[in-house]
């Protein structure tokens, strides 16, 4: 959480874009991201140069080399030194604008070999849109005050910027509320040996929160080289079909210490995605309420659920992608729980009979306000390919710490700590009755109810007996009231008429 001076600086940078005519939040974030990357490259090399000077050795694999760089757009040679943040920021505004637009921006677009970072791989389609040198100067001055080497602080900065994008009411579909993501991560408790994937990654919120959780819990173990290499390069995986979101997500991860994750441009549901039995943990909020061309969908997914509905296909995808023993927590629309189509039922049957379904957590419909009032739930299951579902835990989450209207103000009511605590102590849930907020349901009962996973199907509603007065007593009461009204009217007439 950022406060005070840094928060004011980010707000000023954001305002500079808007007053300069860039009023699309995602464009603001994207342009800001490009400049973050320019500064990160220079800051990282300056740090390497300082270390090399002390050691009396040359800098290994410098981004900014000695001599000149050949600009492919102009076929002109440009000194590498002029491409560096600490150099161009000290030139006049017109010179800086031309240097960044004409030279630095084309330069960072050529860093797409993957050697520098995952972020640089998605720069081919990037477009520089800052309109004037005046706007650019304000933005550069604001960013220059940020320490790009402080990953903890910069991670908070970027999350704040993502929050501003969501709060603007545009492109909010790219952002699952941070506290819901954190709840799901704490439910799944990722470990250092996990291989984690979100095949609908957006801004990489689930991957980033997993990285933060592991950094907090395994800080000492991350000092070991093998663990650090796994954390930075092979632990985290994500796919998206939007180059802009891939850049934003890759930058988000880089600012949280994950320099080169496996982030790919890929249609997760198509035949081009061949991942199977690969990951130990999937966390996602995949897109739903959409339909695809059936011919484009991978046949392995259609064998689990023959449908074009994305909300069903993504759950089928998680089953395929996970290793045996791999775990999944995914947000799904409520229709997945009780839909009566053949595809809906076959998917639920797959999770219950062939895998191990552990929990269904129903969330209040206001969780995704102000963007959507859709009712959703979290499905948690483990891949076994041999069944294993014994009892399914249901939780009726009524509050998430925020008001459930469009304002989403903080409130004291919050079931999230209770959800996490109870999930990690399911033995104690055995004694809970069907009248309570959470309880366990035997798998045989779920099968008897045609694999329906809506909590209301199993919840016991306690009805209080209401006793009414006899009709003659009620009639007597009405006559008495009528007499009182007539007496009052007669008294009024006597005084004033």
C-alpha positions, -999 to +999 in steps of 0.1 A: +000+000+000+015+033-010+007+066+007+019+101+010+045+116-013+048+086-037+010+083-040+009+120-049+036+116-075+017+088-092-015+108-091+004+137-107+018+114-135-017+101-141-032+136-143-004+147-167-015+121-192-052+130-188-047+167-191-024+160-221-053+144-239-048+107-232-080+097-215-081+060-220-069+044-187-053+014-204-034+037-227-021+057-198-010+025-180+006+012-212+026+044-219+036+046-183+048+010-185+071+018-215+088+046-195+091+024-164+109-001-186+133+025-200+142+036-165+146+000-152+170-008-180+192+021-172+190+017-134+199-019-136+229-012-158+241+016-136+239-008-106+260-034-126+285-007-136+290+004-100+296-032-089+319-039-119+339-007-111+345-019-075+355-054-087+377-040-115+359-060-142+339-053-173+301-052-171+286-085-182+260-084-210+253-047-210+221-035-226+237-002-234+270-010-251+300+012-260+298+029-293+267+034-315+234+016-322+220+014-357+184+026-356+165+003-381+138+029-386+161+056-398+192+036-407+212+062-386+238+054-360+229+067-325+252+066-295+241+040-269+248+066-242+220+089-256+195+061-251+200+060-214+175+074-190+199+094-169+213+110-200+182+120-220+163+132-189+188+160-185+183+173-221+158+200-230+122+190-234+122+190-272+154+171-275+142+145-249+109+141-267+126+135-301+151+111-286+126+090-268+101+089-297+126+084-325+154+064-309+147+050-274+113+036-282+126+018-314+155+006-293+134-011-266+113-027-293+144-045-306+150-061-272+126-089-280+149-120-278+137-127-243+173-122-230+165-090-212+131-099-198+097-114-206+084-079-210+107-071-240+092-101-259+059-083-263+071-050-276+066-055-313+032-040-315+039-012-290+031+023-301+044+055-286+014+078-280+026+106-257+015+137-277+038+165-267+072+173-251+054+191-223+034+160-212+064+138-216+086+161-194+060+160-166+057+122-167+095+117-169+101+140-139+075+121-119+089+087-128+125+098-122+118+101-085+109+064-083+136+038-073+132+010-098+157-011-079+133-013-049+111-040-062+088-041-031+080-004-034+077-005-072+053-035-070+031-014-047+033+015-071+022-007-101-006-022-081-018+013-072-017+023-109-037-009-118-062+001-091-066+035-107-073+019-141-100-003-125-114+026-105-118+046-136-146+023-147-130+013-180-112-019-187-122-031-152-127-066-167-089-070-165-089-068-128-101-092-102-103-075-068-070-078-050-084-091-018-103-119-036-071-129-053-052-129-020-080-150-004-077-176-032-039-177-029-041-182+009-067-209+004-043-228-019-010-219+000+015-223-029+049-237-020+083-231-034+083-263-056+050-254-073+047-246-110+018-221-112-003-211-142-031-187-150-042-193-186-063-161-187-037-139-169-048-103-178-026-081-157-011-112-139-028-106-106-030-142-095+006-149-105+019-117-088+000-125-056+014-160-056+049-146-060+043-122-031+030-151-009+060-173-017+084-144-011+069-137+023+067-174+034+099-187+019+122-156+021+152-176+036+148-205+011+148-180-018+184-171-010+194-205-025+204-202-062+183-230-075+152-217-057+158-182-069+163-194-105+130-214-103+112-184-088+124-160-115+122-182-146+102-214-143+077-212-115+052-188-131+033-193-164+006-172-180-012-168-213-033-141-229-045-131-264-040-094-258-005-080-264-012-050-243-022-071-213+009-093-218+031-063-215+012-050-185+013-084-168+050-090-176+059-055-161+038-063-131+057-095-125+091-079-132+083-052-106+076-080-081+109-097-087+099-122-113+122-112-141+116-138-168+084-158-163+069-180-190+044-155-204+030-163-238+006-150-264-017-179-267-054-188-271-056-211-241-087-230-254-075-236-289-056-266-303-024-244-303-023-249-265-010-284-260-002-281-223-012-313-204-001-327-170+023-298-166+014-276-137+009-282-099-013-252-093-038-232-114-054-200-102-077-180-124-107-159-131-112-169-167-136-150-190-172-163-190-205-155-207-188-160-240-190-186-268-164-198-292-164-215-326-164-252-318-140-260-346-114-238-329-116-255-295-091-282-286-107-317-290-093-328-256-115-301-239-146-311-258-142-346-247-147-334-211-175-309-219-189-307-254-197-270-255-187-236-268-192-219-234-159-205-222-167-209-185-170-246-189-141-250-213-117-233-189-125-257-161-120-286-185-087-269-194-075-268-158-082-306-155-060-312-186-032-289-177-027-300-141-003-328-131-017-356-110-020-342-075-022-307-090-047-282-074-070-256-089-089-226-075-110-209-101-138-183-101-169-195-121-203-180-127-231-196-106-245-212-137-216-237-137-229-250-104-265-258-114-268-255-152-288-284-166-273-287-200-255-319-209-222-301-209-228-285-175-236-319-159-208-338-176-183-312-163-196-314-127-196-352-130-159-351-142-149-330-111-168-352-086-164-387-101-130-385-118-112-358-098-115-347-061-138-317-057-131-301-023-150-269-020-176-246-035-174-211-021-204-189-031-195-152-033-219-123-030-231-108-063-216-074-056-179-086-055-173-074-091-192-041-089-191-016-104-184-037-136-208-065-131-234-078-107-230-114-118-231-141-090-200-162-088-184-189-069-149-204-063-144-241-072-114-258-056-104-293-068-074-316-070-066-337-101-065-374-094-080-390-126-092-416-101-119-398-082-115-393-044-144-369-038-157-378-003-174-347+010-177-313-006-174-282+016-199-254+009-195-219+022-220-190+018-198-159+017-220-129+025-195-101+029-160-094+016-151-063+036-166-039+011-201-026+004-218-046-023-231-016-042-213+003-070-193+024-045-175-006-029-166+013+003-148-005+031-171-020+058-165-041+089-184-072+077-159-096+062-162-134+059-128-138+042-107-146+073-134-171+083-134-187+049-096-193+050-096-205+086-124-230+081-111-244+048-078-252+065-096-270+093-123-290+075-123-316+103-141-291+125-168-286+098-181-321+104-201-308+133-217-280+114-254-282+106-271-273+073-285-242+089-251-226+093-229-206+069-207-235+059-211-273+060-200-305+044-221-326+020-214-363+013-207-370-023-235-396-025-261-370-017-247-347-045-250-376-069-285-382-058-293-345-066-280-350-102-246-334-094-261-300-085-235-278-067-257-249-057-256-245-019-293-238-016-299-273-028-284-286+005-290-258+029-316-263+056-338-232+061-352-229+095-387-215+094-403-199+124-440-206+131-460-174+130-493-174+150-520-149+139-549-137+160-583-152+153-604-134+126-630-122+152-603-106+173-589-088+142-624-077+132-630-063+167-598-043+164-608-028+131-642-018+144-626-001+174-602+018+152-631+029+129-650+042+160-620+062+171-616+078+137-653+088+135-651+103+170-621+123+160-638+136+128-669+146+148-648+165+173-630+183+145-663+193+128-677+207+161-647+230+166-640+243+132-671+240+110 
